[in-house]
Amino acid sequence: MLTSFALIFLLGLALGTLFSHLKLPSLLGMVITGMILGPSVLNALSPAVISISPDLRKAALVIILTRAGLSLDLRDLKRVGRPAVLMCFLPACFEIAGVMLLAPRIFGISILDAAIIGSVIAAVSPAVIVPRMIRIMEEGYGQAHSIPQLILAGASVDDVFVIVLFTAFTALAQGGRIDAFSFFQIPISILTGISAGFLAGFLLIVFFKRFHMRDSVKILIIISISFLLLECETRLEGILPLSGLLAIMSMGIMLKQKYEKLAVRLSSKYNKLWVAAEVLLFVLVGATVDISYIARAGILSVLLVAGALIMRMAGVFICLLKTSLSPKERLFCMMAYTPKATVQAAIGGIPLSMGLSCGHLVLTVAVISILLTAPFGALCVDHSYKKLLS
């Protein structure tokens, strides 16, 4: 296992740096590293590492979402208003609708199978978006209309919305039924996640003000609480819907609101943690990619993903109607909301493991969406924000 981690970090950093020098997103080099080291090429990673890969990817997400929370100011979100709410679900709905319209005609599958594919590829990737929006906020771009904050907030809730839809569609495909509670879980999980995060953040503030300790110890405590919030989500499944990732981000927001001096110090430490977490996350995402599925995907899967992206961008455009954003700022939001990676890597193989007839196709399209949209979205953001945002 230690050898596997050595390969992940050394090769991931090397290829990431190489791609940066080529003016390409470093994450693309890390994903390719994972594909090379993974089971479908060299099979150089220990089975133990592959088995805990989902948990390691979650740990990396915890770091970047906490960092996002420590940077978000609620006053900025309040100023954004209606568009921030619409961005949480409307672009995903447009993308799923686009797949339901295109996939039956391209592949000859049922509407339900198309809905499952749509719900897998509709989730936007916080792992790609969040670090970039944080950097843009730190550099001071897009602050007049709180554009990075708008995208950060929408991307965090978008995943909750899409995963609930995916669960409902796969249950229906297995012969079950969708009841009203399936969709009622979406607002409940959002509200309980935010409430749990704010409560945890408030208690941490009280604790940190009463007991003095090094910031490094505070980081360990916050990360441990974050893992426990994720465990609460798992334990409460079927009893009380709760979004663990949203709770973690809300905890960071509470620390920012009520103890800003500490939040600033912790942010810099989380930035250092992200250097290692980013490599781990994207290399392990790449390791989930099966090259054989790419080979058999053909141009049709690429066309489907491209059509879905166009629909998603149309959804973002509608969210921003009647706002004071300039055409350039709207274009930036549309491009920044395209990358996919972590959710697709996590749930892309589930329909296949469930024995659904569309399983192979779902996994293939999920893989294609990662390889096309993660570098596309990252490139668009990295090379356009200075030109499109004031």
C-alpha positions as CSV (number, residue, x, y, z in Angstrom):
1,M,0.0,0.0,0.0
2,L,2.8,2.4,0.8
3,T,4.4,1.8,-2.6
4,S,1.0,2.6,-4.2
5,F,0.9,5.9,-2.4
6,A,4.4,6.7,-3.4
7,L,3.5,6.1,-7.1
8,I,0.3,8.2,-6.8
9,F,2.1,11.2,-5.4
10,L,5.3,11.1,-7.4
11,L,3.8,10.4,-10.8
12,G,0.7,12.5,-10.1
13,L,2.8,15.5,-9.2
14,A,5.2,14.9,-12.1
15,L,2.4,14.7,-14.8
16,G,0.4,17.5,-13.1
17,T,3.4,19.8,-13.3
18,L,4.1,18.7,-16.9
19,F,0.6,19.5,-18.0
20,S,0.7,22.9,-16.1
21,H,3.9,23.8,-18.2
22,L,1.9,22.8,-21.3
23,K,-0.8,25.4,-20.3
24,L,-3.2,22.5,-19.6
25,P,-5.0,21.8,-16.3
26,S,-2.8,19.9,-13.9
27,L,-5.8,17.7,-12.9
28,L,-5.8,16.2,-16.4
29,G,-2.2,14.9,-15.8
30,M,-3.3,13.5,-12.5
31,V,-6.3,11.7,-14.0
32,I,-4.1,10.2,-16.7
33,T,-1.7,9.1,-14.0
34,G,-4.6,7.2,-12.3
35,M,-5.6,5.6,-15.7
36,I,-2.0,4.4,-16.2
37,L,-1.5,3.1,-12.7
38,G,-5.1,1.7,-12.4
39,P,-6.4,-1.8,-13.1
40,S,-7.1,-1.2,-16.8
41,V,-3.4,-0.5,-17.7
42,L,-0.5,-1.3,-15.4
43,N,-2.5,-2.5,-12.4
44,A,0.2,-1.0,-10.2
45,L,-2.0,0.1,-7.3
46,S,-2.5,-2.2,-4.3
47,P,-6.0,-3.8,-4.1
48,A,-6.2,-2.3,-0.6
49,V,-5.8,1.2,-2.0
50,I,-8.4,0.5,-4.7
51,S,-10.8,-0.8,-2.0
52,I,-10.5,2.3,0.1
53,S,-10.5,4.7,-2.9
54,P,-14.0,6.0,-2.3
55,D,-13.2,6.9,1.3
56,L,-10.0,8.6,0.2
57,R,-11.8,10.6,-2.4
58,K,-14.4,11.7,0.2
59,A,-11.6,12.8,2.5
60,A,-10.1,15.0,-0.2
61,L,-13.5,16.5,-0.9
62,V,-13.9,17.2,2.8
63,I,-10.7,19.3,2.7
64,I,-11.7,21.4,-0.3
65,L,-15.3,21.9,0.8
66,T,-14.2,23.1,4.3
67,R,-11.8,25.4,2.6
68,A,-14.7,26.8,0.5
69,G,-16.9,27.3,3.6
70,L,-14.0,29.2,5.3
71,S,-14.0,31.6,2.3
72,L,-17.7,32.1,1.8
73,D,-19.4,35.2,3.3
74,L,-23.2,34.8,3.8
75,R,-23.6,38.5,2.9
76,D,-22.3,37.8,-0.6
77,L,-24.8,34.9,-1.0
78,K,-27.7,37.0,0.2
79,R,-26.7,39.6,-2.4
80,V,-26.9,37.0,-5.2
81,G,-30.4,35.9,-4.2
82,R,-32.6,34.2,-6.8
83,P,-29.9,33.0,-9.3
84,A,-28.1,31.2,-6.5
85,V,-31.2,29.2,-5.7
86,L,-32.0,28.4,-9.4
87,M,-28.4,27.3,-10.0
88,C,-28.9,24.5,-7.4
89,F,-31.2,22.5,-9.6
90,L,-32.2,24.1,-12.9
91,P,-29.0,23.4,-15.0
92,A,-29.1,19.8,-13.8
93,C,-32.8,19.5,-14.8
94,F,-32.0,20.9,-18.2
95,E,-29.1,18.4,-18.7
96,I,-31.2,15.4,-17.6
97,A,-34.0,16.5,-19.9
98,G,-31.4,16.9,-22.8
99,V,-30.2,13.3,-22.2
100,M,-33.7,12.0,-22.0
101,L,-34.4,13.7,-25.4
102,L,-31.2,12.6,-27.1
103,A,-30.2,9.2,-25.7
104,P,-33.3,7.2,-26.9
105,R,-32.7,8.5,-30.4
106,I,-28.9,7.9,-30.4
107,F,-28.8,4.5,-28.6
108,G,-32.4,3.2,-28.9
109,I,-32.8,2.9,-25.1
110,S,-35.9,3.6,-23.0
111,I,-36.7,7.0,-21.4
112,L,-36.0,5.6,-18.0
113,D,-32.6,4.3,-19.0
114,A,-31.9,7.7,-20.5
115,A,-33.0,9.4,-17.2
116,I,-30.5,7.2,-15.3
117,I,-27.7,8.2,-17.6
118,G,-28.7,11.9,-17.3
119,S,-28.8,11.8,-13.5
120,V,-25.3,10.3,-13.5
121,I,-23.6,12.8,-15.7
122,A,-25.7,15.9,-14.5
123,A,-23.7,16.4,-11.3
124,V,-21.2,19.2,-11.4
125,S,-17.8,18.5,-9.9
126,P,-16.9,20.5,-6.7
127,A,-13.4,19.0,-6.8
128,V,-12.8,20.9,-10.1
129,I,-14.9,24.0,-9.4
130,V,-14.3,24.8,-5.8
131,P,-10.5,25.3,-5.8
132,R,-10.8,27.5,-8.9
133,M,-13.5,29.7,-7.4
134,I,-11.5,30.1,-4.2
135,R,-8.5,31.3,-6.2
136,I,-10.7,33.7,-8.2
137,M,-12.1,35.1,-5.0
138,E,-8.6,35.5,-3.5
139,E,-7.5,37.4,-6.6
140,G,-10.5,39.7,-6.4
141,Y,-12.2,38.8,-9.7
142,G,-16.0,38.8,-10.1
143,Q,-16.7,40.3,-6.7
144,A,-19.1,43.1,-7.8
145,H,-21.8,40.5,-8.5
146,S,-20.4,37.7,-6.2
147,I,-19.9,35.3,-9.2
148,P,-17.5,32.8,-7.5
149,Q,-19.8,32.7,-4.5
150,L,-22.8,32.0,-6.8
151,I,-21.1,29.1,-8.5
152,L,-19.7,27.7,-5.2
153,A,-23.1,27.6,-3.5
154,G,-24.9,26.2,-6.6
155,A,-22.3,23.5,-7.1
156,S,-22.6,22.3,-3.5
157,V,-26.4,21.8,-3.6
158,D,-26.4,20.6,-7.2
159,D,-24.8,17.3,-6.2
160,V,-27.4,16.6,-3.5
161,F,-30.3,17.2,-5.9
162,V,-28.8,15.0,-8.7
163,I,-27.9,12.0,-6.4
164,V,-31.5,11.9,-5.0
165,L,-32.8,11.8,-8.5
166,F,-30.4,9.1,-9.4
167,T,-31.5,7.0,-6.4
168,A,-35.1,7.4,-7.4
169,F,-34.6,6.5,-11.1
170,T,-32.5,3.4,-10.3
171,A,-35.2,2.2,-7.8
172,L,-37.8,2.6,-10.5
173,A,-35.6,0.6,-12.9
174,Q,-35.4,-2.2,-10.4
175,G,-39.2,-2.6,-10.4
176,G,-39.8,-0.2,-7.5
177,R,-41.8,2.9,-7.5
178,I,-41.1,6.6,-6.9
179,D,-43.2,8.1,-4.1
180,A,-43.5,11.8,-3.2
181,F,-41.1,11.3,-0.3
182,S,-38.2,10.5,-2.7
183,F,-38.3,14.0,-4.0
184,F,-39.2,15.5,-0.6
185,Q,-35.8,14.2,0.6
186,I,-34.1,16.9,-1.5
187,P,-35.1,20.0,0.5
188,I,-35.0,18.0,3.8
189,S,-31.4,16.9,3.2
190,I,-30.4,20.4,2.3
191,L,-32.0,22.0,5.4
192,T,-30.7,19.3,7.8
193,G,-27.3,19.5,6.3
194,I,-27.0,23.2,6.6
195,S,-28.5,23.1,10.2
196,A,-26.1,20.4,11.3
197,G,-23.2,22.3,9.8
198,F,-24.1,25.6,11.5
199,L,-24.6,23.8,14.8
200,A,-21.2,22.0,14.6
201,G,-19.5,25.3,13.6
202,F,-21.1,27.2,16.5
203,L,-20.0,24.5,19.0
204,L,-16.5,24.5,17.6
205,I,-16.3,28.3,18.0
206,V,-17.3,28.0,21.6
207,F,-14.8,25.2,22.2
208,F,-11.9,27.0,20.5
209,K,-12.5,30.2,22.4
210,R,-12.5,28.4,25.7
211,F,-9.6,26.1,25.1
212,H,-6.4,27.4,23.5
213,M,-4.5,25.1,21.2
214,R,-2.4,25.2,18.1
215,D,-4.1,25.7,14.8
216,S,-2.8,22.3,13.6
217,V,-4.8,20.7,16.4
218,K,-7.9,22.7,15.5
219,I,-7.5,21.4,11.9
220,L,-7.4,17.8,13.1
221,I,-10.6,18.4,15.2
222,I,-12.4,20.0,12.3
223,I,-11.5,17.2,9.9
224,S,-12.6,14.6,12.5
225,I,-16.0,16.4,13.0
226,S,-16.3,16.5,9.2
227,F,-15.8,12.7,8.9
228,L,-18.4,12.2,11.7
229,L,-20.9,14.4,9.7
230,L,-20.4,12.1,6.7
231,E,-21.0,9.1,9.0
232,C,-24.2,10.7,10.3
233,E,-25.4,10.9,6.7
234,T,-24.8,7.2,6.2
235,R,-26.3,6.1,9.6
236,L,-29.4,8.3,9.1
237,E,-30.1,7.0,5.6
238,G,-33.8,5.9,5.4
239,I,-34.5,7.7,8.7
240,L,-33.6,11.4,8.1
241,P,-32.1,12.7,4.9
242,L,-28.9,14.7,5.6
243,S,-26.3,16.0,3.2
244,G,-22.9,15.5,4.9
245,L,-20.9,17.5,2.3
246,L,-23.3,20.4,2.6
247,A,-23.0,20.2,6.4
248,I,-19.2,20.4,6.2
249,M,-19.3,23.4,4.0
250,S,-21.9,25.1,6.3
251,M,-19.6,24.4,9.3
252,G,-16.8,26.4,7.5
253,I,-19.2,29.2,6.7
254,M,-20.2,29.5,10.4
255,L,-16.5,29.7,11.4
256,K,-16.0,32.4,8.8
257,Q,-19.1,34.4,10.0
258,K,-18.5,34.2,13.7
259,Y,-14.7,33.8,14.1
260,E,-13.2,35.3,11.0
261,K,-9.7,35.8,12.4
262,L,-9.4,32.0,13.0
263,A,-11.0,31.2,9.6
264,V,-8.3,33.2,7.8
265,R,-5.5,31.3,9.6
266,L,-7.2,27.9,9.0
267,S,-7.7,28.7,5.3
268,S,-4.0,28.9,4.7
269,K,-3.5,25.6,6.3
270,Y,-6.2,23.9,4.3
271,N,-4.6,25.3,1.2
272,K,-1.4,23.3,2.1
273,L,-3.5,20.2,2.8
274,W,-5.1,20.5,-0.6
275,V,-1.8,20.1,-2.4
276,A,-1.7,16.5,-1.3
277,A,-5.5,15.9,-1.4
278,E,-5.8,17.1,-5.0
279,V,-3.3,14.6,-6.2
280,L,-4.9,11.8,-4.3
281,L,-8.4,12.7,-5.5
282,F,-7.8,13.0,-9.2
283,V,-5.3,10.1,-9.5
284,L,-7.9,7.9,-7.8
285,V,-10.7,9.2,-10.1
286,G,-8.4,8.3,-13.0
287,A,-7.9,4.8,-11.5
288,T,-11.7,4.2,-11.7
289,V,-11.7,4.8,-15.5
290,D,-11.8,1.6,-17.6
291,I,-9.9,2.1,-20.9
292,S,-11.9,-0.7,-22.6
293,Y,-15.2,1.4,-22.1
294,I,-13.6,4.4,-23.8
295,A,-12.5,2.2,-26.8
296,R,-16.1,0.9,-27.4
297,A,-17.8,4.3,-26.6
298,G,-17.4,5.6,-30.1
299,I,-18.5,9.1,-31.3
300,L,-22.1,8.6,-30.2
301,S,-21.2,8.8,-26.5
302,V,-19.2,11.9,-27.2
303,L,-22.1,13.5,-29.0
304,L,-24.5,12.7,-26.1
305,V,-22.1,14.3,-23.6
306,A,-21.7,17.4,-25.8
307,G,-25.5,17.7,-26.3
308,A,-26.0,17.4,-22.5
309,L,-23.4,20.1,-21.9
310,I,-25.2,22.5,-24.3
311,M,-28.4,21.9,-22.4
312,R,-26.7,22.5,-19.0
313,M,-25.2,25.8,-20.3
314,A,-28.7,26.8,-21.5
315,G,-30.0,26.1,-18.0
316,V,-27.3,28.3,-16.5
317,F,-28.2,31.1,-19.0
318,I,-31.9,31.0,-17.9
319,C,-30.9,31.1,-14.2
320,L,-29.1,34.4,-14.9
321,L,-31.9,36.1,-16.8
322,K,-33.0,39.4,-15.4
323,T,-29.8,39.8,-13.4
324,S,-27.2,42.6,-13.7
325,L,-24.5,40.3,-14.9
326,S,-22.8,41.3,-18.2
327,P,-22.8,39.0,-21.2
328,K,-19.1,38.1,-20.5
329,E,-19.9,37.2,-16.8
330,R,-22.9,35.0,-17.9
331,L,-20.6,33.2,-20.4
332,F,-18.1,32.6,-17.6
333,C,-20.8,31.1,-15.4
334,M,-22.0,28.9,-18.2
335,M,-18.5,27.5,-18.8
336,A,-17.6,27.2,-15.1
337,Y,-20.6,25.0,-14.5
338,T,-19.6,22.2,-17.0
339,P,-16.9,20.0,-15.3
340,K,-17.7,16.6,-14.0
341,A,-15.5,14.1,-12.1
342,T,-16.0,13.0,-8.6
343,V,-19.7,12.1,-8.6
344,Q,-19.5,10.4,-11.9
345,A,-16.5,8.3,-10.6
346,A,-18.5,7.5,-7.5
347,I,-21.9,6.4,-9.0
348,G,-21.1,5.6,-12.6
349,G,-20.6,1.9,-11.9
350,I,-23.7,1.5,-9.6
351,P,-26.2,0.7,-12.4
352,L,-23.9,-2.0,-13.7
353,S,-23.4,-3.6,-10.2
354,M,-27.2,-3.5,-9.8
355,G,-27.6,-5.6,-13.0
356,L,-29.5,-3.0,-14.9
357,S,-29.6,-3.4,-18.7
358,C,-28.2,0.1,-19.2
359,G,-25.3,-0.5,-16.8
360,H,-22.5,-0.7,-19.3
361,L,-23.7,2.3,-21.3
362,V,-24.1,4.4,-18.1
363,L,-20.5,3.6,-17.0
364,T,-19.2,4.3,-20.5
365,V,-20.9,7.7,-20.7
366,A,-19.8,8.6,-17.2
367,V,-16.1,7.9,-18.1
368,I,-16.4,9.9,-21.3
369,S,-18.0,12.8,-19.4
370,I,-15.1,12.9,-16.9
371,L,-12.4,12.8,-19.7
372,L,-14.2,15.5,-21.8
373,T,-15.7,17.9,-19.3
374,A,-13.1,18.0,-16.4
375,P,-10.3,19.4,-18.6
376,F,-12.7,21.5,-20.7
377,G,-14.2,23.2,-17.7
378,A,-10.9,23.6,-16.0
379,L,-9.3,25.1,-19.1
380,C,-12.2,27.5,-19.7
381,V,-12.1,28.8,-16.1
382,D,-8.3,29.0,-15.9
383,H,-7.9,30.9,-19.2
384,S,-11.0,33.1,-19.2
385,Y,-11.6,34.5,-15.8
386,K,-9.2,37.4,-16.2
387,K,-10.8,38.3,-19.5
388,L,-14.5,37.8,-18.7
389,L,-14.6,39.0,-15.0
390,S,-13.8,42.4,-13.7
